[in-house]
Amino acid sequence: MKKSLHRPLLSLLAAATLALPGAPLNAQVNLPALGDSVSQDLDVGAERQLGERYMRSIRLDPAVVQDPLLQEYMEGIFQPLVAASSKLGHIGEDIQSRFAWEFFLVEDKSVNAFALPGGFIGTHLGLIAMTVSRDELASVLAHEISHVTQRHIARRIAGDSKNSMIAIAGLLLGVLAASRGNIDLANAGIVGGQAAATQMSLNFSRDMEREADRVGFNVLVEAGFAGSGMVSMFERMEQAYHLMDNGAFPYLRSHPLTSERIGDARTRLALEPFTRPRGLAEHALMAARARVLMDPRVDAWKVLENYDAGARNIRESGGYEQLGARYAATLASIKLRNFDRAEATLRSAEVTLQLINPSPAETVAARRQLTYLRAELAQARGRPMEGAAALDSLQGEKSRPMLMQRVGLALVPGTGVPALREAADALQTHVSLQPKDSHAWAQLALVWQKLDQPLRAVRAQAEVHAAAGDLNGAIDRLRSGLRQSRGPDADQVEASVIDARLRTLVYERQSILGEMYRGRYIPPDVELPN
């Protein structure tokens, strides 16, 4: 399992999730004013820069999941929540324009989600896998978005700066008492100062957590999700609380549940009109996909390959559990290259969807996901024509998953040059519109390598780093391309493009260094509060 992200990321979560139990019912929801201590300690621009500093390391980490289907599904939940928060007035013009509002996935089987400074929201695949509806998942994202909109990280920094002064005062009193020979009074002063500072920090964080619950619930409902999702998520996590000590539920450590929080969520739900959860079939498929991708060990896939055998039958579970289990079993078989078994299980999943017979819209969404799974199976088997035929059944759909799946089929060994050129053209058009799509740039680099275009491949590799904010890595790759362009057969047009792009990135790096010199940019040694 890829672990390089997990340790530094876990150190961030203690600061970023800002969650401790309980809170007064009258917790404040008002955003801090520009002239208060929050803006003095960490203004909006500095908070975004702090978030970007961590994201530069995170984006290039292999533990960040680059799965177009899961990313698209989660964006379909995340973006309506951001829009609803803006509509409710929680996102001011300064935050709207300066914060990133970027969502990303982490390959980890633990149940966790977190917010980073500047509007970056991360979710572990384990959290997606344990939910049974998109409303439950949306409730967690709404909560984390509310940590961002209420500037909780900046407020925590301001609060901790005051609390540290209390601890220092207690320490000084202790030293003074010790100098007079009163050891007991010295210990009392030191411990008392630390205790007072800790209690103030706890109270401050309780207010934050309470605020995120209340604001998040309103955002959840405004975005069109069922408010029952927050209650059922709380209840599900409460049932899992006894498992917390095995490390599988870090979200419970950073967001401890209390009877008060759960009761307040139920009270809010009672005041809202009943909304039936929707999209259960598609969510069952995406939760199953997360379950397979969250743990890439062969032993884990072997267990999931038989996952459908242990699921409840259609009559007992309404069919959604069985549908998800068969999707997971199919994908696990693909990973294990047991293609005949994958084919049989996929057919069973298609039959299960027919037996469930959800609403027409939900059927279309679930059938689409099964179609992509069939194309994925064809790609793994080295049968690009079968995969293309499956995708053609979606009747001209134009989406990022469609683009990336067709590129994957074009990269199957033995595929002809025309298919590769078509993939290159499609990717080039996409990255011209979405230059921050590092995964698309990485795929484009592979296509150019297949087409024996080394300079274009190097330039695409450089753009992978640039999209992640790693200017040094991008500049190094571009300089490597310039050195290659000195060969007699090099593409001089592409060499001129590389040269121009290199100049642009060098200028951008110099501008950042200038901002650092003038004190307007957070230097690399600044740490988040613990």
C-alpha positions as CSV (number, residue, x, y, z in Angstrom):
1,M,0.0,0.0,0.0
2,K,1.3,3.5,-0.8
3,K,2.2,5.1,2.5
4,S,4.3,8.1,1.6
5,L,1.4,10.6,2.0
6,H,-0.1,9.1,5.1
7,R,2.4,10.1,7.8
8,P,2.7,13.8,6.9
9,L,-1.0,13.9,6.2
10,L,-1.9,12.4,9.5
11,S,0.2,15.2,11.2
12,L,-1.9,17.7,9.3
13,L,-5.2,16.2,10.3
14,A,-4.8,17.0,13.9
15,A,-4.7,20.7,13.0
16,A,-6.9,20.7,10.0
17,T,-10.0,18.9,11.2
18,L,-10.2,20.9,14.4
19,A,-12.7,18.6,16.1
20,L,-13.3,18.0,19.8
21,P,-16.4,16.8,21.6
22,G,-19.4,18.9,22.7
23,A,-20.2,22.6,22.3
24,P,-22.6,25.2,23.7
25,L,-25.9,25.3,21.8
26,N,-25.4,29.1,21.1
27,A,-22.1,28.7,19.3
28,Q,-21.4,31.7,17.1
29,V,-21.7,31.3,13.3
30,N,-20.6,34.8,12.4
31,L,-17.5,35.1,10.2
32,P,-14.5,37.1,11.6
33,A,-14.2,40.7,10.5
34,L,-11.2,41.8,8.5
35,G,-9.8,43.8,11.4
36,D,-10.0,41.1,14.1
37,S,-7.3,38.8,15.4
38,V,-8.1,36.2,12.8
39,S,-7.0,38.4,9.9
40,Q,-4.0,39.7,11.9
41,D,-2.8,36.1,12.4
42,L,-3.7,34.6,9.0
43,D,-5.6,36.6,6.3
44,V,-7.4,34.9,3.4
45,G,-4.5,35.2,1.0
46,A,-2.0,33.8,3.5
47,E,-4.4,30.9,4.4
48,R,-4.6,30.0,0.7
49,Q,-0.8,30.1,0.4
50,L,-0.5,27.9,3.4
51,G,-2.8,25.3,1.9
52,E,-1.0,25.5,-1.4
53,R,2.2,24.8,0.4
54,Y,0.9,21.4,1.6
55,M,-0.9,20.6,-1.6
56,R,2.3,20.9,-3.6
57,S,3.5,17.8,-1.7
58,I,0.2,16.1,-1.6
59,R,-0.7,16.4,-5.3
60,L,2.3,14.5,-6.5
61,D,2.1,11.8,-3.9
62,P,1.1,8.3,-5.2
63,A,-1.4,7.9,-2.4
64,V,-3.6,10.6,-4.0
65,V,-6.2,8.6,-6.1
66,Q,-6.4,9.5,-9.8
67,D,-9.7,7.6,-10.6
68,P,-11.9,9.6,-13.0
69,L,-15.1,7.8,-12.1
70,L,-14.8,8.3,-8.3
71,Q,-13.5,11.8,-8.8
72,E,-16.5,12.7,-11.0
73,Y,-18.9,11.2,-8.6
74,M,-17.4,13.0,-5.6
75,E,-17.3,16.3,-7.5
76,G,-21.0,15.9,-8.2
77,I,-21.5,16.0,-4.5
78,F,-18.9,18.5,-3.5
79,Q,-19.6,21.3,-6.0
80,P,-23.4,21.6,-5.2
81,L,-22.4,21.9,-1.5
82,V,-20.0,24.7,-2.3
83,A,-22.6,26.4,-4.4
84,A,-25.2,26.0,-1.6
85,S,-22.7,27.5,1.0
86,S,-22.2,30.5,-1.3
87,K,-26.0,30.9,-1.8
88,L,-26.5,30.9,2.0
89,G,-23.9,33.7,2.4
90,H,-21.2,31.6,4.1
91,I,-18.7,32.3,1.3
92,G,-17.8,35.9,0.9
93,E,-16.3,37.5,-2.2
94,D,-12.8,37.3,-0.8
95,I,-13.1,33.6,0.1
96,Q,-14.9,32.8,-3.2
97,S,-12.2,34.3,-5.3
98,R,-9.1,33.3,-3.4
99,F,-9.8,29.9,-2.0
100,A,-9.3,26.8,-4.2
101,W,-12.4,24.7,-3.4
102,E,-10.4,21.7,-4.6
103,F,-11.4,18.2,-3.7
104,F,-9.1,15.1,-3.7
105,L,-9.2,11.5,-2.8
106,V,-6.7,9.5,-0.6
107,E,-6.0,5.8,-1.0
108,D,-6.5,4.7,2.5
109,K,-9.0,2.2,4.0
110,S,-9.5,4.2,7.2
111,V,-12.6,6.3,7.7
112,N,-11.5,9.9,7.5
113,A,-12.0,13.3,5.8
114,F,-10.4,16.6,6.5
115,A,-10.1,20.2,5.5
116,L,-6.9,22.0,4.8
117,P,-6.3,25.8,4.7
118,G,-7.5,27.6,1.6
119,G,-10.4,25.3,0.7
120,F,-8.8,22.0,0.1
121,I,-10.9,19.0,1.1
122,G,-9.6,15.5,1.3
123,T,-11.5,12.2,1.7
124,H,-10.2,8.7,2.4
125,L,-11.7,6.0,0.2
126,G,-12.5,4.1,3.4
127,L,-15.1,6.8,4.3
128,I,-16.8,6.4,0.9
129,A,-16.8,2.6,1.3
130,M,-18.6,2.6,4.6
131,T,-21.5,4.9,3.6
132,V,-24.8,3.6,2.1
133,S,-26.1,6.8,0.5
134,R,-24.7,9.9,-1.1
135,D,-26.6,11.9,1.5
136,E,-24.4,10.4,4.3
137,L,-21.3,11.2,2.3
138,A,-22.5,14.7,1.5
139,S,-23.1,15.3,5.2
140,V,-19.4,14.8,6.0
141,L,-18.3,17.0,3.1
142,A,-20.8,19.7,4.2
143,H,-19.3,19.6,7.7
144,E,-15.7,19.9,6.3
145,I,-16.7,22.7,3.9
146,S,-18.2,24.6,6.9
147,H,-14.8,24.3,8.7
148,V,-13.4,26.2,5.7
149,T,-16.1,28.8,5.3
150,Q,-16.1,29.7,9.0
151,R,-12.3,30.2,8.9
152,H,-11.8,27.7,11.7
153,I,-8.1,27.1,11.0
154,A,-7.4,30.8,11.1
155,R,-9.5,31.2,14.2
156,R,-7.6,28.3,15.8
157,I,-4.3,30.0,15.1
158,A,-5.6,33.2,16.7
159,G,-6.9,31.3,19.7
160,D,-3.8,29.2,20.2
161,S,-1.6,32.4,20.2
162,K,-3.6,33.6,23.2
163,N,-3.6,30.3,24.9
164,S,0.2,30.0,24.6
165,M,0.5,33.2,26.5
166,I,-1.5,31.7,29.4
167,A,0.8,28.7,29.4
168,I,3.9,30.9,29.4
169,A,2.5,33.0,32.2
170,G,1.9,29.8,34.3
171,L,5.4,28.7,33.5
172,L,6.9,32.0,34.6
173,L,4.9,31.9,37.9
174,G,6.2,28.4,38.5
175,V,9.8,29.5,37.9
176,L,9.3,32.4,40.3
177,A,7.8,30.1,43.0
178,A,10.6,27.6,42.5
179,S,13.2,30.4,43.0
180,R,11.7,31.0,46.4
181,G,11.9,27.4,47.3
182,N,8.2,26.5,47.0
183,I,8.3,23.5,44.8
184,D,4.6,22.6,45.3
185,L,3.5,26.1,44.2
186,A,5.9,26.0,41.3
187,N,4.4,22.7,40.0
188,A,0.9,24.0,40.6
189,G,1.7,27.2,38.5
190,I,3.2,25.2,35.6
191,V,0.5,22.6,35.5
192,G,-2.3,25.1,36.2
193,G,-1.2,27.3,33.3
194,Q,-1.0,24.4,30.9
195,A,-4.4,23.1,32.1
196,A,-6.0,26.5,31.6
197,A,-4.6,26.9,28.1
198,T,-5.7,23.4,27.2
199,Q,-9.2,23.9,28.5
200,M,-9.5,27.2,26.5
201,S,-8.3,25.4,23.4
202,L,-10.8,22.6,24.0
203,N,-13.7,25.0,24.5
204,F,-12.7,26.9,21.4
205,S,-12.6,23.7,19.3
206,R,-15.9,22.6,20.7
207,D,-17.5,25.8,19.4
208,M,-15.9,25.2,16.0
209,E,-17.2,21.6,15.8
210,R,-20.7,22.7,16.9
211,E,-20.6,25.4,14.4
212,A,-19.6,23.1,11.6
213,D,-22.5,20.7,12.5
214,R,-25.1,23.4,12.4
215,V,-23.8,25.3,9.3
216,G,-23.1,22.0,7.5
217,F,-26.7,20.8,8.1
218,N,-28.1,23.9,6.5
219,V,-25.7,23.6,3.5
220,L,-26.6,19.9,3.1
221,V,-30.3,20.6,2.9
222,E,-29.9,23.7,0.7
223,A,-27.9,21.6,-1.8
224,G,-30.8,19.2,-2.2
225,F,-29.5,16.3,-0.1
226,A,-31.6,14.6,2.5
227,G,-30.9,15.9,6.0
228,S,-31.4,12.4,7.3
229,G,-28.0,11.7,5.8
230,M,-26.3,13.6,8.7
231,V,-28.3,11.7,11.3
232,S,-27.7,8.3,9.8
233,M,-24.0,9.1,9.4
234,F,-23.8,10.0,13.1
235,E,-25.7,6.9,14.0
236,R,-23.5,4.7,11.8
237,M,-20.3,6.2,13.3
238,E,-21.7,5.9,16.9
239,Q,-22.2,2.2,16.3
240,A,-18.6,2.0,15.0
241,Y,-17.2,4.0,17.9
242,H,-16.1,0.9,19.8
243,L,-13.8,0.0,16.9
244,M,-12.0,3.3,17.1
245,D,-9.0,2.0,19.1
246,N,-7.9,-0.2,16.2
247,G,-7.1,2.9,14.2
248,A,-9.7,2.3,11.5
249,F,-11.8,5.3,12.4
250,P,-9.5,8.4,12.7
251,Y,-12.5,10.6,11.9
252,L,-14.0,9.5,15.2
253,R,-10.8,10.6,16.9
254,S,-10.8,14.1,15.4
255,H,-14.6,14.4,15.4
256,P,-15.8,12.5,18.6
257,L,-19.5,12.0,18.7
258,T,-21.6,13.0,21.8
259,S,-25.2,12.4,22.6
260,E,-25.7,16.2,22.4
261,R,-24.4,16.4,18.8
262,I,-26.5,13.5,17.7
263,G,-29.6,14.8,19.5
264,D,-29.1,18.2,17.9
265,A,-28.9,16.7,14.4
266,R,-32.1,14.7,15.1
267,T,-33.8,17.9,16.2
268,R,-32.8,19.8,13.1
269,L,-34.0,16.9,11.0
270,A,-37.4,17.0,12.7
271,L,-37.8,20.6,11.5
272,E,-37.2,19.8,7.9
273,P,-39.6,18.2,5.4
274,F,-38.9,14.5,4.8
275,T,-36.7,13.8,1.8
276,R,-36.2,10.3,0.5
277,P,-32.6,9.4,-0.2
278,R,-31.9,9.2,-3.9
279,G,-29.2,7.6,-6.1
280,L,-28.8,4.5,-3.9
281,A,-27.9,2.2,-6.8
282,E,-25.1,4.4,-8.2
283,H,-23.8,5.1,-4.7
284,A,-23.7,1.4,-4.0
285,L,-21.5,1.0,-7.1
286,M,-19.2,3.9,-6.2
287,A,-18.8,2.7,-2.6
288,A,-17.9,-0.7,-3.9
289,R,-15.3,0.8,-6.2
290,A,-13.8,2.7,-3.3
291,R,-13.7,-0.5,-1.3
292,V,-11.6,-2.2,-4.0
293,L,-9.2,0.7,-4.6
294,M,-8.7,1.7,-1.0
295,D,-6.5,-1.4,-0.3
296,P,-4.4,-2.6,-3.3
297,R,-3.1,-5.7,-1.6
298,V,-3.7,-9.0,-3.5
299,D,-5.0,-10.6,-0.3
300,A,-7.6,-7.9,0.1
301,W,-8.7,-8.3,-3.5
302,K,-9.0,-12.1,-3.1
303,V,-11.4,-11.5,-0.2
304,L,-13.5,-9.0,-2.3
305,E,-13.6,-11.4,-5.2
306,N,-16.0,-13.5,-3.1
307,Y,-17.6,-10.5,-1.5
308,D,-21.0,-11.0,-3.2
309,A,-21.3,-14.5,-1.6
310,G,-21.5,-12.9,1.8
311,A,-23.9,-10.1,0.9
312,R,-27.6,-10.3,1.9
313,N,-29.9,-11.4,-0.8
314,I,-31.9,-8.9,-2.9
315,R,-35.1,-9.4,-0.9
316,E,-33.5,-8.7,2.4
317,S,-31.3,-5.7,1.4
318,G,-33.4,-4.1,-1.3
319,G,-30.8,-5.3,-3.8
320,Y,-28.4,-2.4,-3.3
321,E,-26.0,-4.4,-1.1
322,Q,-25.9,-7.2,-3.5
323,L,-25.4,-4.8,-6.5
324,G,-22.5,-3.2,-4.8
325,A,-21.0,-6.6,-3.7
326,R,-21.1,-7.8,-7.3
327,Y,-19.5,-4.7,-8.6
328,A,-16.7,-5.0,-6.0
329,A,-16.2,-8.7,-6.9
330,T,-16.0,-7.8,-10.6
331,L,-13.4,-5.1,-10.1
332,A,-11.4,-7.3,-7.8
333,S,-11.4,-10.1,-10.4
334,I,-10.2,-7.6,-13.0
335,K,-7.3,-6.5,-10.7
336,L,-6.4,-10.2,-10.2
337,R,-6.7,-10.8,-13.9
338,N,-9.4,-13.5,-13.4
339,F,-11.2,-12.3,-16.5
340,D,-13.7,-15.1,-16.9
341,R,-14.9,-14.7,-13.4
342,A,-15.1,-11.0,-13.8
343,E,-17.3,-11.4,-16.9
344,A,-19.6,-13.7,-15.0
345,T,-19.9,-11.5,-12.0
346,L,-20.5,-8.4,-14.1
347,R,-23.4,-10.1,-15.8
348,S,-24.8,-10.9,-12.4
349,A,-24.5,-7.3,-11.4
350,E,-26.4,-6.2,-14.6
351,V,-29.2,-8.7,-13.8
352,T,-29.3,-7.5,-10.2
353,L,-29.9,-3.9,-11.4
354,Q,-32.8,-5.1,-13.5
355,L,-34.3,-6.9,-10.5
356,I,-34.0,-3.8,-8.3
357,N,-35.7,-1.7,-10.9
358,P,-35.0,1.8,-9.4
359,S,-36.3,5.0,-10.9
360,P,-35.5,5.6,-14.6
361,A,-32.9,8.3,-13.8
362,E,-31.2,6.1,-11.2
363,T,-31.2,3.2,-13.6
364,V,-29.5,5.2,-16.2
365,A,-26.8,6.4,-13.8
366,A,-26.2,2.9,-12.4
367,R,-26.1,1.3,-15.9
368,R,-23.6,3.9,-17.0
369,Q,-21.2,2.9,-14.2
370,L,-21.6,-0.8,-15.2
371,T,-20.8,0.2,-18.8
372,Y,-17.6,1.8,-17.7
373,L,-16.7,-1.3,-15.7
374,R,-17.3,-3.4,-18.8
375,A,-14.9,-1.1,-20.8
376,E,-12.4,-1.4,-18.0
377,L,-12.6,-5.2,-18.2
378,A,-12.1,-5.1,-22.0
379,Q,-9.0,-2.8,-21.5
380,A,-7.5,-5.2,-19.0
381,R,-8.1,-8.2,-21.4
382,G,-6.4,-6.3,-24.2
383,R,-9.6,-6.0,-26.3
384,P,-9.9,-2.3,-27.1
385,M,-12.6,-2.8,-29.7
386,E,-14.9,-4.4,-27.2
387,G,-14.3,-1.6,-24.8
388,A,-14.9,1.0,-27.5
389,A,-18.2,-0.7,-28.4
390,A,-19.3,-0.6,-24.8
391,L,-18.6,3.1,-24.5
392,D,-20.4,3.8,-27.8
393,S,-23.6,2.5,-26.1
394,L,-23.5,5.7,-24.0
395,Q,-24.5,7.6,-27.2
396,G,-21.8,10.2,-27.6
397,E,-21.3,11.1,-24.0
398,K,-18.5,13.7,-23.5
399,S,-17.1,13.6,-20.0
400,R,-13.7,13.3,-18.4
401,P,-14.2,9.6,-17.5
402,M,-15.2,9.0,-21.1
403,L,-12.0,10.7,-22.3
404,M,-9.7,8.9,-19.9
405,Q,-11.3,5.5,-20.6
406,R,-10.9,6.0,-24.4
407,V,-7.3,7.0,-23.8
408,G,-6.7,3.9,-21.7
409,L,-8.1,1.8,-24.5
410,A,-5.8,3.5,-27.0
411,L,-2.8,2.7,-24.8
412,V,-3.5,-1.0,-25.0
413,P,-0.5,-2.7,-26.5
414,G,-1.0,-3.4,-30.2
415,T,-3.4,-0.5,-30.8
416,G,-2.8,1.3,-34.1
417,V,-1.3,4.7,-34.6
418,P,-4.6,6.3,-35.7
419,A,-6.2,5.6,-32.3
420,L,-3.2,7.0,-30.5
421,R,-3.3,10.2,-32.6
422,E,-7.0,10.6,-31.9
423,A,-6.3,10.2,-28.1
424,A,-3.5,12.7,-28.3
425,D,-5.7,15.3,-30.1
426,A,-8.5,14.8,-27.5
427,L,-6.1,15.1,-24.6
428,Q,-4.4,18.2,-26.0
429,T,-7.8,19.9,-26.4
430,H,-8.7,18.9,-22.8
431,V,-5.6,20.2,-21.2
432,S,-5.8,23.4,-23.1
433,L,-9.1,24.0,-21.3
434,Q,-8.1,22.3,-18.0
435,P,-4.3,23.0,-17.6
436,K,-4.4,22.0,-14.0
437,D,-5.4,18.4,-14.8
438,S,-2.2,16.6,-13.9
439,H,-3.6,13.2,-14.6
440,A,-4.5,14.1,-18.1
441,W,-1.0,15.6,-18.7
442,A,0.4,12.3,-17.4
443,Q,-1.7,10.3,-19.8
444,L,-0.7,12.6,-22.7
445,A,3.0,12.0,-21.9
446,L,2.4,8.3,-22.3
447,V,0.6,8.8,-25.6
448,W,3.4,11.0,-26.9
449,Q,5.9,8.4,-25.9
450,K,4.0,5.7,-27.8
451,L,3.9,8.0,-30.9
452,D,7.7,8.5,-30.6
453,Q,7.5,12.2,-29.8
454,P,10.0,12.5,-27.0
455,L,10.0,16.3,-26.7
456,R,6.3,16.5,-26.5
457,A,6.4,13.7,-23.9
458,V,8.9,15.7,-21.8
459,R,6.9,18.8,-22.0
460,A,3.7,16.9,-20.9
461,Q,5.7,15.5,-18.0
462,A,6.8,19.0,-17.0
463,E,3.2,20.1,-17.0
464,V,2.3,17.3,-14.6
465,H,4.6,19.0,-12.1
466,A,3.4,22.5,-13.0
467,A,-0.2,21.5,-12.5
468,A,0.7,20.3,-9.0
469,G,2.5,23.6,-8.2
470,D,5.9,22.0,-8.3
471,L,7.7,24.7,-10.3
472,N,11.1,23.3,-9.6
473,G,10.2,19.9,-11.0
474,A,8.6,21.4,-14.0
475,I,11.6,23.6,-14.8
476,D,13.9,20.7,-14.5
477,R,11.9,18.7,-17.0
478,L,11.7,21.6,-19.4
479,R,15.5,22.1,-19.2
480,S,15.9,18.4,-19.9
481,G,13.8,18.9,-23.0
482,L,15.9,21.8,-24.2
483,R,19.0,19.7,-23.9
484,Q,17.3,17.0,-26.0
485,S,16.3,19.5,-28.6
486,R,19.9,20.1,-29.6
487,G,19.9,16.7,-31.4
488,P,19.8,16.8,-35.2
489,D,16.4,15.2,-35.6
490,A,14.7,17.2,-32.8
491,D,11.4,19.0,-33.4
492,Q,12.4,22.6,-33.4
493,V,8.8,23.9,-33.2
494,E,8.3,21.9,-30.0
495,A,11.7,23.1,-28.8
496,S,10.5,26.7,-29.2
497,V,7.3,25.9,-27.2
498,I,9.4,24.4,-24.4
499,D,11.7,27.4,-24.3
500,A,8.8,29.8,-24.1
501,R,7.1,27.7,-21.4
502,L,10.4,27.5,-19.5
503,R,10.7,31.3,-19.5
504,T,7.2,31.6,-18.2
505,L,7.7,29.2,-15.3
506,V,11.1,30.7,-14.3
507,Y,9.4,34.2,-14.2
508,E,6.6,32.7,-12.1
509,R,9.1,31.2,-9.6
510,Q,11.0,34.5,-9.4
511,S,7.7,36.3,-8.6
512,I,7.0,33.9,-5.8
513,L,10.5,34.4,-4.4
514,G,9.9,38.1,-4.6
515,E,6.7,37.8,-2.6
516,M,8.6,35.8,0.0
517,Y,11.3,38.5,0.1
518,R,8.7,41.2,0.7
519,G,7.1,39.2,3.5
520,R,3.9,38.5,1.6
521,Y,4.3,34.8,1.2
522,I,4.4,32.2,3.9
523,P,7.9,30.6,3.9
524,P,8.3,26.8,3.9
525,D,9.2,26.6,7.6
526,V,5.7,27.8,8.7
527,E,3.8,25.0,10.4
528,L,0.1,24.4,11.1
529,P,-0.9,24.7,14.8
530,N,-1.1,21.4,16.8
